[in-house]
Each structure stands twice: as structure tokens, then as C-alpha cells.
Amino acid sequence: MIQTIETEVKKVVMQYQELLKDWLPTHSSIAIAQNDTYIYFSSTNENFQLSVGTPVLKESIAYRVLQKNSKIDAMIDSTLFQQPYYGVGYPITLSNKPAALIIILPPSFQFPQVEPLSFLTGKNEEGWFPIALEDIMYIESLQKKTWFYCKSEQLTTTITLKELQLRLPSYFIRIHRSYIVNILFIKNISRDMSSSFQLILKDGTTLPISQSYISEVREILSF
């Protein structure tokens, strides 16, 4: 029985790889989930540590596909893959039972084009203030709120970091699950006491670069 399922899974993967090859980026990962576990996973990304038998978490695309029986695409921040990822999930059938085929796209994947922002409207005790993006030093997710900082001001916005990542211009980069930084305000890059990378901004603010983002940050900033 197990061998029959494995054979069917391999056939399904080969069929979908053939169908998706025209748009599927190089180094994409593929997973299949059925019931409440993953039954197939293939990846060249060492940060995507998933194995057959791993439970399907409620935060995952696989869970949403299995629950709604519909295509789901999303940027996932909280993930068992040790780093945020953009994925697309499709409902399929295996052995006459519902399953989910998940395509996990590589970090270099260009997100779908959406209307870019030119300013953020922030709120403090005095009211609401539209702030030009070029005046914003960095943006932070803290205590379930999104904050952004410009000079000595600290304002909050209703837009999440996940949404902002899709709509900010290229001079903003994600360096951490909690931080997006304006490259124009970076003074230098150094290592901390544990040899992890960190950014020093022109106003003296120090921000950590997480391991999940270091490769992409080094590529963008060329160091």
C-alpha cells in the first residue's frame, strides 16, 4: 500500500513539474500534504528543512489549501522552513483523497507587481501624518503593530511588514523578520560579539541581520 502511494506521488510530481516548467523558477521546492502531514518534499534550499511525516501547521499554505480546497498563494512570515517564503498551493487528489501540492519559490523570486507606495501615513498622539518614503529610516514590527521611524519621530501604521515588502521601492530591504531598512540611511555593516552581521544607521541605531536574510542582503548590498 505504501509503495503504491509513493509511486502515485512520484507520478503526480512529474506531471505537475512538466506542466509548471514554463514558469517555475530554478531552485523552487515542492511539497505534497495529505490529511495532516507532508507525504513528499523535494528542495535544493538547505534552509527548507522539511521531511515526510512532518505535521501540517495551521500557519502554512498547505493547511489553507486542505481546508478550503482551493488555490492559495501567499507570503508566509511564520514558518517551519526557518525563513519566510512565498508559496503557491493547489488542491489535488491522491488515492481518491484530497491533498495539497505546494510550490515554494526561491528567495530571489520577484513578487507579483502591485501598485508601489510613495508615502506612509503614520499615527501618533497628535494625529495622522503622511510621510514620504525617502524620509523613513526603517520599519519595525513590534507587539503586533507596525512602526516606522523618521529622524526623531516614531509613528505607527496599519500596514503589515508582509504587505509593505510587496509595495516598497527597491531601496528598502528586509533584513529580519521584524525589520525593513531604507538603504539610504545605512552608515555601515559590521559584526557583533557573536559574529552575526548588523547594520548601523546614520543616527546610530543598530539593527540585526538575521540568518534567514543574510544571503539576500549580501547580494543586494554587494559585500
Disulfide bonds with the S-S distance in Angstrom:
none
